[in-house]
Amino acid sequence: MPDHLHGILFTKERLPRTLGAVIRGFKSGITSTLRRLKNDSTLAVFQEGFHDLISLQVDSIKAYSNYIHDNPRRYCLKRDHPDLFTRLDHLTSPHLPEGLPWKGFGNRFLLDKPTRLAVRVSRSATSEEITAKKAFFLEAMRQGAVLISPFISPGEKEMVAHAIEHGGSVIVLKHEGFPPLYKPSGAYFDLCAQGRLLILSCQVYTGQKQPLTREACLQMNGWCSALAKRASTC
């Protein structure tokens, strides 16, 4: 990639050095070669550190490989739509609950949609209730509504998948804050590039996994209701 590298390192036996030492040697060798070719002893190539994931499963390795192969396409989308891939700090809007440090990622103008629907689906909702809700939200989306939810429960996850499949737009409340180099992944990435996604959070990113308690869910549902022009629950 123009500004970073991805790779998959396979090992069959214990490494004689740590992975950090291997990566440092790799980076040092490239830097030394480029400095010699460019005749510039001060040339800096890499930033400090690296990000690694350990995988012992064939399926996850295949997923990482697909991610790497898809990286050029995602890069082009971000290059062509930079405004949709910029973190929005100190986000303000007449519709956001006041007094909270809102941050966003994606299309901020989804907050201005005339019809905004809060989606809450109980874990005890029946398949018939969920099917009826899908039909209701599909019709609302056809009329320009945007769906708002943390999309946590299984039924809510079905709703967001249904919305994505049928061309709808969604505002997602994120339980944890945004890390420094955050970007949406998977289907959310393409949704962001199409201007159909806004991710919101008023939480401060701590780097620690935050428990998703019942109180936290109720709080986010309350914010969704405040953001919504109309609410629909089941």
C-alpha positions as CSV (number, residue, x, y, z in Angstrom):
1,M,0.0,0.0,0.0
2,P,1.2,3.6,-0.5
3,D,1.6,4.3,3.2
4,H,1.8,0.9,5.0
5,L,2.5,-2.8,4.6
6,H,0.4,-5.9,5.4
7,G,1.8,-9.4,5.6
8,I,1.1,-12.9,6.9
9,L,4.1,-14.7,8.5
10,F,3.8,-18.5,8.8
11,T,5.9,-20.3,11.3
12,K,6.5,-24.1,11.6
13,E,8.7,-24.1,14.7
14,R,9.6,-21.8,17.5
15,L,11.3,-18.7,16.3
16,P,14.9,-18.2,17.5
17,R,14.1,-14.5,18.1
18,T,11.0,-12.6,19.2
19,L,8.6,-11.4,16.5
20,G,9.5,-7.8,17.4
21,A,13.2,-8.6,16.7
22,V,12.2,-10.1,13.3
23,I,10.1,-7.1,12.3
24,R,12.9,-4.7,13.4
25,G,15.4,-6.6,11.3
26,F,13.1,-6.5,8.3
27,K,12.5,-2.7,8.7
28,S,16.2,-2.0,9.3
29,G,17.3,-3.9,6.2
30,I,14.8,-2.1,4.0
31,T,15.8,1.3,5.4
32,S,19.5,0.6,5.0
33,T,19.0,-0.4,1.4
34,L,16.9,2.6,0.5
35,R,19.4,5.0,2.2
36,R,22.2,3.5,0.1
37,L,20.1,3.7,-3.2
38,K,19.0,7.3,-2.4
39,N,22.4,8.3,-1.1
40,D,20.6,9.8,2.0
41,S,21.8,8.6,5.4
42,T,18.9,10.3,7.2
43,L,16.1,8.8,5.1
44,A,13.3,7.6,7.4
45,V,11.0,4.9,6.0
46,F,9.0,3.4,8.9
47,Q,7.2,4.6,11.9
48,E,8.0,3.0,15.3
49,G,6.2,-0.2,16.2
50,F,3.9,-2.6,14.4
51,H,0.4,-4.2,14.9
52,D,0.2,-7.9,15.0
53,L,-2.5,-10.6,15.4
54,I,-1.9,-14.3,16.1
55,S,-4.1,-16.7,14.3
56,L,-4.3,-20.5,14.8
57,Q,-7.4,-21.1,12.7
58,V,-7.5,-21.6,9.0
59,D,-10.7,-19.7,8.6
60,S,-9.3,-16.6,10.3
61,I,-6.1,-16.7,8.2
62,K,-8.3,-16.9,5.1
63,A,-10.2,-13.8,6.4
64,Y,-7.0,-11.9,7.0
65,S,-5.8,-12.9,3.5
66,N,-9.0,-11.6,1.9
67,Y,-8.7,-8.4,3.9
68,I,-5.2,-7.8,2.5
69,H,-6.3,-8.5,-1.1
70,D,-9.2,-6.1,-0.7
71,N,-7.0,-3.3,0.8
72,P,-6.3,-1.5,-2.5
73,R,-10.1,-1.2,-3.2
74,R,-10.7,0.2,0.2
75,Y,-7.8,2.6,-0.2
76,C,-9.3,3.9,-3.4
77,L,-12.7,4.4,-1.8
78,K,-11.1,6.4,1.1
79,R,-9.1,8.5,-1.4
80,D,-12.2,9.3,-3.4
81,H,-14.4,10.0,-0.4
82,P,-12.1,11.5,2.3
83,D,-15.0,13.4,3.9
84,L,-16.7,10.1,4.7
85,F,-13.7,8.6,6.3
86,T,-12.8,11.4,8.7
87,R,-13.3,11.2,12.4
88,L,-15.6,14.1,13.5
89,D,-14.5,15.4,16.9
90,H,-16.6,17.8,18.9
91,L,-19.6,16.9,16.8
92,T,-22.6,19.1,17.3
93,S,-26.2,18.9,15.9
94,P,-29.6,20.1,17.0
95,H,-30.6,16.5,17.4
96,L,-27.7,15.2,19.5
97,P,-28.3,15.1,23.3
98,E,-26.6,18.1,24.8
99,G,-23.8,18.2,27.3
100,L,-21.9,15.1,26.0
101,P,-18.6,15.0,24.0
102,W,-20.0,13.5,20.8
103,K,-17.7,12.1,18.2
104,G,-18.6,10.6,14.9
105,F,-17.3,8.7,11.9
106,G,-19.1,8.8,8.5
107,N,-21.9,10.9,7.0
108,R,-22.8,13.6,9.6
109,F,-25.7,14.7,7.4
110,L,-27.7,11.6,8.3
111,L,-28.5,13.4,11.5
112,D,-30.5,15.9,9.4
113,K,-32.8,13.2,7.9
114,P,-36.4,14.2,8.4
115,T,-37.4,10.7,9.6
116,R,-35.1,9.0,12.1
117,L,-36.3,5.7,13.6
118,A,-34.9,4.3,16.9
119,V,-34.6,0.5,16.6
120,R,-35.0,-1.6,19.7
121,V,-35.7,-5.3,19.5
122,S,-36.0,-7.4,22.7
123,R,-34.1,-10.6,23.0
124,S,-37.4,-12.3,23.6
125,A,-39.0,-11.0,20.4
126,T,-40.5,-13.8,18.3
127,S,-39.5,-14.5,14.7
128,E,-42.9,-13.3,13.6
129,E,-42.4,-10.0,15.4
130,I,-39.0,-9.6,13.9
131,T,-40.3,-10.3,10.4
132,A,-43.1,-7.7,10.9
133,K,-40.5,-5.2,12.0
134,K,-38.3,-5.9,9.0
135,A,-41.3,-5.1,6.7
136,F,-42.1,-1.9,8.7
137,F,-38.5,-0.6,8.5
138,L,-38.1,-1.6,4.9
139,E,-41.1,0.6,4.0
140,A,-39.8,3.4,6.2
141,M,-36.4,3.2,4.5
142,R,-38.0,3.4,1.1
143,Q,-39.5,6.7,2.2
144,G,-36.1,8.0,3.3
145,A,-35.9,7.1,7.0
146,V,-32.6,6.4,8.7
147,L,-32.4,3.7,11.4
148,I,-30.7,4.5,14.8
149,S,-29.6,1.9,17.3
150,P,-26.6,0.3,19.0
151,F,-27.6,-2.8,17.1
152,I,-26.7,-5.1,20.0
153,S,-29.4,-7.8,20.4
154,P,-29.7,-10.6,17.8
155,G,-32.9,-9.0,16.5
156,E,-31.3,-5.6,16.1
157,K,-28.4,-7.2,14.3
158,E,-30.9,-8.7,11.9
159,M,-32.4,-5.3,11.4
160,V,-29.1,-3.6,10.4
161,A,-28.2,-6.5,8.1
162,H,-31.7,-6.1,6.5
163,A,-31.2,-2.4,6.2
164,I,-27.8,-2.8,4.5
165,E,-29.1,-5.4,2.1
166,H,-31.9,-3.2,1.0
167,G,-30.1,0.1,0.5
168,G,-31.0,1.7,3.8
169,S,-28.9,4.2,5.9
170,V,-28.1,3.7,9.6
171,I,-26.7,5.6,12.6
172,V,-24.9,3.3,14.9
173,L,-24.1,4.1,18.5
174,K,-20.7,2.7,19.5
175,H,-20.4,1.5,23.1
176,E,-16.7,2.4,23.3
177,G,-14.9,5.4,22.0
178,F,-12.9,5.7,18.8
179,P,-9.2,4.6,18.9
180,P,-6.7,6.9,17.3
181,L,-6.6,5.0,13.9
182,Y,-10.2,3.8,13.9
183,K,-11.9,2.9,10.6
184,P,-15.0,0.8,10.0
185,S,-14.5,-2.7,8.9
186,G,-16.5,-5.3,6.8
187,A,-19.9,-4.2,5.5
188,Y,-19.7,-1.0,7.5
189,F,-16.7,0.1,5.4
190,D,-18.6,0.0,2.1
191,L,-21.6,1.5,3.8
192,C,-19.5,4.4,4.9
193,A,-18.1,4.9,1.4
194,Q,-21.7,5.1,0.1
195,G,-22.6,7.8,2.6
196,R,-25.1,5.5,4.3
197,L,-23.4,5.2,7.7
198,L,-22.7,7.4,10.7
199,I,-21.1,5.9,13.8
200,L,-21.6,8.0,17.0
201,S,-20.0,7.7,20.4
202,C,-19.8,10.0,23.4
203,Q,-17.4,7.7,25.3
204,V,-13.7,8.3,25.8
205,Y,-11.5,5.6,24.3
206,T,-9.4,4.1,27.1
207,G,-7.8,1.1,25.3
208,Q,-9.5,-1.2,27.8
209,K,-12.4,-3.5,27.0
210,Q,-15.5,-1.9,28.5
211,P,-18.2,-4.2,29.8
212,L,-21.5,-3.9,28.0
213,T,-23.8,-3.8,31.0
214,R,-27.6,-3.6,31.1
215,E,-27.3,0.0,32.3
216,A,-25.0,0.9,29.3
217,C,-27.5,-0.6,26.9
218,L,-30.4,1.3,28.5
219,Q,-28.4,4.5,28.3
220,M,-27.6,4.0,24.6
221,N,-31.3,3.2,23.9
222,G,-32.2,6.5,25.7
223,W,-29.8,8.4,23.4
224,C,-31.3,6.7,20.4
225,S,-34.8,7.8,21.4
226,A,-33.5,11.3,21.9
227,L,-32.0,11.2,18.4
228,A,-35.0,9.7,16.7
229,K,-37.8,11.7,15.1
230,R,-40.0,8.6,15.6
231,A,-39.3,5.5,17.7
232,S,-40.3,1.9,17.0
233,T,-39.8,-0.9,19.4
234,C,-40.7,-4.5,19.8
